[in-house]
Amino acid sequence: MEWPAIVTLIALLEYMAFTMAVGFGRNAHKVDAPAISGHELWERKFRVQQNTLEQLIIFLPALWLCSYFWDPKIASGVGLLFLIGRPLYAIAYTKNPESRTAGFLMGYFANAVLVVSGLVAAIGSLL
C-alpha cells in the first residue's frame, strides 16, 4: 500500500501549499483574519484552498477504499490525475476563474472513477 500512501502524502503537500498561499496572500493583499473577502486575487486563492479541501473529502477515502478492494497501483494511477488536476485548477482559477474547467474536470473524473471502482470492487468482494 505504499503507492496510495505516496499519493495521499503528495495530495496533502499540495493542500499545504495552497494553504500557505492563502496565508501569505493575506499579508500581501492586506486581508486581515478572520475576513474571508477582500482583494480579488486573495479571494481566488482562498477559493482554490477551499475547493481543494472539499475535493479531498471525497478523494482520500475513495483512494484508500479503491486501493484496498481493487488494486493499489491502479487506484494510485487514477489518483495521479487528481494530483495533476489540482495545480492546473489552482493556476487557472487564480488567473481567470472561468478557465478552471480542465483542472477541475481532471480531479472530478479521478474522484468519480475511484468512488465507482471502489464501490464495485467492494460489492464484488461480497459475492
N, C-alpha and C positions, 0 to 999 in steps of 0.2 A: 504493500500500500504506500510505497514511497512516492510514486508519481502523483497520486491525489494529494499527498501531504505537500509536495513541492508546489503544485498548482495552487493549493489553498494559501500557502505562505506568500506566494507571489501576489495573489489577489489581495491579501491583507497589506502587503507593502504598497501596492497601488493605492489602496484606500488611505493608507497613512500619508502618502504623497499628496493626495487630493486634500486631505485634512490640513496638512501643512500649508498648502497653497491658500486655503481659506484663512488660516491664522495669519500668515504673512500679508495676505491681501487686506485683512482688517487694518493693519498698521499702514500699509501703503496708501489705502484709499480712505483712511480715517473713518472707519465704520466701527464705532465703539460697541463692545459687548454690553448688553445682550441683544443689540439690534440685529435683525435679520433682513434689513433692507438698507439701501444706501447707494453707493456708487454702482452703476450698471455692470461693470466688469467684475466687481466683487460678487454681486448677486449671481452672476453666471457661474463663477467658481463654486459658490455655495450650493447652487442647484446641482452641479456636477457631483459634488460630495454627497448631497442628499439622495440623488438618484442612484448613485453607486451603492449607498447603504441599502436602499430599497431593493436593489437587484441582488445584493449579497445575501439577503434573507432567503431568496429562492436558490441562488447559486450554490451556496455551501452545503446545505443538506442534500440537495439534488446530486451534486458531485459525489458526495460520500455514499449515498444510498445506491446510486447507479454503479459506482465502483464496487461496492460490496455485493450487490445482487447480479451484476452483469460482468464487467471487466474493467479493472482499474486503469489499464493503459488506454483503452478506447475512451473511457469517460474522461480521462485526463487530456486526451487529444481534443475532445469536444470542449473541454474546459479552456484549452488554449484559445479558442475562438473568443471566449469571454475576456480572457486576458488581453487579447489584441484589440478587441472592440471597445473596451473601456477607455484607453488613452485616445483612440481615434474619436470617440464620442466627446471626451473632455476637450481635446484641441478644437474640434469643430464647433462645439457648443460655446466655448469661450470666445471664438472669433465671430461666429454668427449662429445663434440658436437654430435657425431654420436649416442649417447644413448638418445637423447632428444625426440624420437618419441612418446612414451606413453603419456608423459605430454602434448606434443603439440596436439596430437590427441584428448585428453580429452577436451581441450579448443576449438579446432576446431569443434568437434562434438557438444558441447554445443552451440557455436555460430550458427552453421547450424540449429540446432533444434529451437533455439529462432527466427532466421530470418524467417524460413519457417513457423513455427507455428504462429508467429505474422502476417505474410502476409496473411496466410489462414484465420485466425480469423478476420483480418481487412476487407478482401474481404467479408467474411461471414456476417459481420455486415451490409454491404451494401444491402444484399439480403433480 
